[in-house]
């Protein structure tokens, strides 16, 4: 338990930040899932549109420290490679 006023405030902030980060993580995963589903279905146009929507979300997640910037870049790179490999 927090012993000082500053520790109590830090605990409150942590709870608030955790909720925000969970929301951002969930949103990011949903966008990535849409890209993966479009790729799996074989619909290249839908996959491109989903990727165009997902890429800024992934980079924003990295910018907000929800995920590491290299992890975001790696995810984008791998999804783009899968998209290009589509017939």
Z-matrix of the N, CA and C atoms (Angstrom, degrees):
N
C 1 1.454
C 2 1.522 1 109.30
N 3 1.324 2 115.20 1 148.06
C 4 1.460 3 120.69 2 -178.61
C 5 1.527 4 110.56 3 -69.24
N 6 1.312 5 115.13 4 136.13
C 7 1.462 6 120.54 5 -177.59
C 8 1.521 7 113.43 6 -100.54
N 9 1.312 8 118.09 7 -22.84
C 10 1.465 9 121.28 8 -176.90
C 11 1.521 10 109.70 9 -120.78
N 12 1.345 11 113.86 10 165.27
C 13 1.463 12 119.07 11 178.77
C 14 1.523 13 110.85 12 -60.76
N 15 1.321 14 116.81 13 -40.33
C 16 1.464 15 120.04 14 -178.12
C 17 1.535 16 110.79 15 -67.74
N 18 1.327 17 116.05 16 -35.12
C 19 1.465 18 119.62 17 178.20
C 20 1.528 19 110.44 18 -69.85
N 21 1.338 20 116.89 19 -36.48
C 22 1.468 21 120.48 20 176.94
C 23 1.531 22 110.31 21 -63.99
N 24 1.343 23 115.66 22 -42.80
C 25 1.462 24 120.03 23 178.66
C 26 1.531 25 110.04 24 -64.20
N 27 1.313 26 116.99 25 -42.33
C 28 1.472 27 120.81 26 179.39
C 29 1.524 28 110.36 27 -61.33
N 30 1.328 29 116.74 28 -38.21
C 31 1.468 30 120.87 29 178.82
C 32 1.533 31 110.53 30 -65.79
N 33 1.340 32 116.63 31 -40.61
C 34 1.464 33 120.41 32 177.45
C 35 1.529 34 110.61 33 -64.09
N 36 1.319 35 116.15 34 -43.63
C 37 1.461 36 120.39 35 -179.98
C 38 1.521 37 110.55 36 -63.18
N 39 1.325 38 116.43 37 -39.52
C 40 1.453 39 120.92 38 -178.63
C 41 1.532 40 110.75 39 -62.28
N 42 1.312 41 116.78 40 -41.19
C 43 1.469 42 120.68 41 178.88
C 44 1.531 43 109.67 42 -62.86
N 45 1.332 44 115.98 43 -44.46
C 46 1.459 45 120.85 44 -179.85
C 47 1.527 46 111.21 45 -64.17
N 48 1.323 47 116.98 46 -45.40
C 49 1.470 48 121.67 47 -179.29
C 50 1.528 49 110.82 48 -64.87
N 51 1.328 50 116.70 49 -37.56
C 52 1.460 51 120.46 50 -179.96
C 53 1.524 52 110.29 51 -62.32
N 54 1.328 53 117.33 52 -42.71
C 55 1.463 54 120.96 53 178.12
C 56 1.524 55 111.05 54 -62.20
N 57 1.320 56 116.37 55 -44.15
C 58 1.466 57 120.77 56 -179.79
C 59 1.524 58 110.25 57 -64.07
N 60 1.337 59 116.53 58 -44.79
C 61 1.464 60 120.55 59 -178.36
C 62 1.525 61 111.61 60 -65.91
N 63 1.339 62 117.18 61 -37.10
C 64 1.466 63 119.84 62 177.09
C 65 1.518 64 110.08 63 -63.03
N 66 1.317 65 116.32 64 -41.42
C 67 1.454 66 121.23 65 179.08
C 68 1.526 67 110.57 66 -62.74
N 69 1.323 68 116.47 67 -45.70
C 70 1.467 69 120.71 68 179.88
C 71 1.522 70 111.49 69 -65.25
N 72 1.328 71 117.01 70 -39.85
C 73 1.463 72 120.77 71 178.97
C 74 1.517 73 110.27 72 -63.64
N 75 1.326 74 116.70 73 -44.25
C 76 1.456 75 121.67 74 179.93
C 77 1.523 76 110.54 75 -62.06
N 78 1.315 77 116.96 76 -44.65
C 79 1.465 78 121.91 77 179.40
C 80 1.521 79 110.64 78 -62.14
N 81 1.331 80 116.69 79 -44.20
C 82 1.459 81 121.67 80 -179.81
C 83 1.528 82 110.74 81 -61.79
N 84 1.323 83 117.02 82 -45.74
C 85 1.460 84 121.01 83 179.83
C 86 1.523 85 111.50 84 -63.19
N 87 1.327 86 117.25 85 -36.82
C 88 1.457 87 120.98 86 179.41
C 89 1.528 88 110.46 87 -63.59
N 90 1.334 89 116.99 88 -42.75
C 91 1.459 90 120.68 89 179.13
C 92 1.523 91 111.06 90 -65.51
N 93 1.330 92 116.98 91 -41.18
C 94 1.466 93 120.77 92 178.69
C 95 1.522 94 109.88 93 -65.36
N 96 1.330 95 116.90 94 -40.27
C 97 1.461 96 121.12 95 179.24
C 98 1.530 97 110.91 96 -61.23
N 99 1.332 98 116.78 97 -39.54
C 100 1.463 99 120.14 98 178.59
C 101 1.528 100 111.00 99 -61.87
N 102 1.333 101 116.84 100 -40.59
C 103 1.465 102 120.79 101 178.09
C 104 1.524 103 109.75 102 -63.87
N 105 1.330 104 116.46 103 -47.96
C 106 1.463 105 120.69 104 -177.86
C 107 1.525 106 111.62 105 -62.57
N 108 1.326 107 117.11 106 -39.89
C 109 1.461 108 120.78 107 178.92
C 110 1.526 109 110.95 108 -66.19
N 111 1.335 110 116.83 109 -39.03
C 112 1.461 111 120.48 110 178.74
C 113 1.526 112 110.62 111 -66.62
N 114 1.331 113 116.52 112 -39.62
C 115 1.467 114 120.61 113 177.70
C 116 1.529 115 109.64 114 -64.82
N 117 1.330 116 116.71 115 -45.26
C 118 1.464 117 120.66 116 -179.21
C 119 1.535 118 112.47 117 -64.13
N 120 1.333 119 115.95 118 -33.62
C 121 1.465 120 119.18 119 -179.76
C 122 1.526 121 111.68 120 -74.88
N 123 1.329 122 116.84 121 -17.99
C 124 1.454 123 120.73 122 178.32
C 125 1.517 124 114.14 123 88.58
N 126 1.321 125 117.50 124 8.27
C 127 1.460 126 122.05 125 -180.00
C 128 1.529 127 108.88 126 -90.23
N 129 1.338 128 115.56 127 99.85
C 130 1.462 129 120.20 128 -174.03
C 131 1.529 130 112.71 129 -67.56
N 132 1.327 131 117.54 130 -38.87
C 133 1.467 132 120.61 131 -179.51
C 134 1.527 133 110.93 132 -64.68
N 135 1.329 134 115.80 133 -44.58
C 136 1.468 135 119.87 134 178.43
C 137 1.520 136 110.40 135 -65.13
N 138 1.328 137 117.05 136 -37.40
C 139 1.458 138 121.34 137 -179.98
C 140 1.527 139 110.76 138 -65.59
N 141 1.344 140 116.27 139 -40.66
C 142 1.466 141 119.79 140 178.22
C 143 1.530 142 110.99 141 -64.50
N 144 1.324 143 115.38 142 -42.84
C 145 1.468 144 119.65 143 179.74
C 146 1.522 145 110.84 144 -64.50
N 147 1.332 146 116.18 145 -42.22
C 148 1.462 147 120.40 146 179.33
C 149 1.527 148 110.93 147 -65.73
N 150 1.326 149 116.56 148 -37.52
C 151 1.462 150 120.58 149 179.31
C 152 1.526 151 110.63 150 -67.56
N 153 1.330 152 116.34 151 -39.48
C 154 1.466 153 120.35 152 178.29
C 155 1.526 154 110.89 153 -62.66
N 156 1.327 155 116.85 154 -31.75
C 157 1.468 156 120.86 155 178.25
C 158 1.520 157 111.27 156 -80.47
N 159 1.335 158 116.99 157 -33.83
C 160 1.468 159 120.91 158 -174.24
C 161 1.521 160 113.44 159 -79.13
N 162 1.328 161 117.02 160 -33.44
C 163 1.464 162 120.13 161 -174.57
C 164 1.532 163 112.96 162 -58.77
N 165 1.345 164 119.72 163 -49.17
C 166 1.469 165 117.99 164 178.78
C 167 1.531 166 112.92 165 -64.74
N 168 1.325 167 116.54 166 -32.20
C 169 1.465 168 119.64 167 178.63
C 170 1.527 169 109.87 168 -65.41
N 171 1.334 170 116.41 169 -42.85
C 172 1.466 171 120.50 170 178.63
C 173 1.526 172 110.99 171 -62.84
N 174 1.315 173 117.42 172 -45.38
C 175 1.465 174 119.91 173 -178.27
C 176 1.531 175 111.09 174 -68.77
N 177 1.331 176 116.43 175 -34.01
C 178 1.461 177 119.14 176 177.08
C 179 1.523 178 110.06 177 -67.44
N 180 1.332 179 116.62 178 -36.70
C 181 1.458 180 120.66 179 176.99
C 182 1.523 181 110.31 180 -61.87
N 183 1.321 182 115.88 181 -39.94
C 184 1.464 183 119.92 182 178.14
C 185 1.528 184 110.29 183 -67.47
N 186 1.317 185 115.84 184 -40.52
C 187 1.462 186 120.34 185 -179.43
C 188 1.530 187 111.26 186 -64.46
N 189 1.332 188 116.01 187 -35.44
C 190 1.465 189 120.92 188 -179.80
C 191 1.526 190 111.95 189 -86.40
N 192 1.329 191 117.25 190 4.79
C 193 1.463 192 124.00 191 177.22
C 194 1.532 193 113.08 192 67.29
N 195 1.339 194 115.80 193 25.22
C 196 1.458 195 119.19 194 174.87
C 197 1.525 196 108.55 195 -75.60
N 198 1.327 197 115.20 196 -36.08
C 199 1.457 198 120.86 197 173.72
C 200 1.525 199 107.50 198 -137.31
N 201 1.312 200 116.69 199 161.76
C 202 1.455 201 120.93 200 -178.52
C 203 1.519 202 109.59 201 -70.26
N 204 1.329 203 116.57 202 145.98
C 205 1.464 204 119.88 203 -176.02
C 206 1.524 205 111.99 204 -63.63
N 207 1.323 206 117.46 205 -33.66
C 208 1.465 207 119.30 206 179.00
C 209 1.520 208 111.06 207 -73.13
N 210 1.321 209 116.66 208 -32.75
C 211 1.465 210 120.30 209 176.57
C 212 1.532 211 109.45 210 -65.53
N 213 1.327 212 116.45 211 -40.75
C 214 1.465 213 120.39 212 178.44
C 215 1.526 214 110.36 213 -65.09
N 216 1.326 215 116.92 214 -44.45
C 217 1.460 216 120.75 215 179.29
C 218 1.519 217 110.98 216 -63.14
N 219 1.311 218 116.18 217 -40.57
C 220 1.467 219 120.90 218 179.11
C 221 1.528 220 110.68 219 -63.61
N 222 1.332 221 116.21 220 -42.72
C 223 1.465 222 120.99 221 179.61
C 224 1.528 223 110.35 222 -62.97
N 225 1.330 224 116.65 223 -44.52
C 226 1.461 225 121.24 224 178.72
C 227 1.523 226 110.22 225 -62.48
N 228 1.321 227 116.14 226 -44.49
C 229 1.452 228 121.20 227 -178.70
C 230 1.525 229 111.51 228 -61.32
N 231 1.310 230 116.85 229 -44.58
C 232 1.463 231 120.76 230 -178.10
C 233 1.525 232 111.88 231 -69.12
N 234 1.336 233 116.33 232 -38.97
C 235 1.464 234 119.03 233 177.54
C 236 1.530 235 110.67 234 -66.91
N 237 1.334 236 116.51 235 -39.46
C 238 1.467 237 120.39 236 179.00
C 239 1.528 238 110.16 237 -64.73
N 240 1.324 239 117.05 238 -40.55
C 241 1.466 240 120.93 239 178.40
C 242 1.525 241 110.43 240 -62.69
N 243 1.335 242 116.97 241 -42.34
C 244 1.470 243 120.47 242 177.69
C 245 1.529 244 110.55 243 -64.28
N 246 1.311 245 116.36 244 -37.09
C 247 1.465 246 121.40 245 179.57
C 248 1.529 247 110.50 246 -65.88
N 249 1.316 248 116.95 247 -43.73
C 250 1.469 249 121.45 248 -179.98
C 251 1.518 250 111.44 249 -67.80
N 252 1.327 251 117.36 250 -29.33
C 253 1.457 252 121.34 251 -178.36
C 254 1.530 253 113.10 252 -78.56
N 255 1.334 254 115.27 253 -8.35
C 256 1.470 255 119.05 254 179.71
C 257 1.527 256 110.08 255 -66.68
N 258 1.332 257 117.08 256 144.76
C 259 1.482 258 120.10 257 179.25
C 260 1.527 259 111.49 258 -71.93
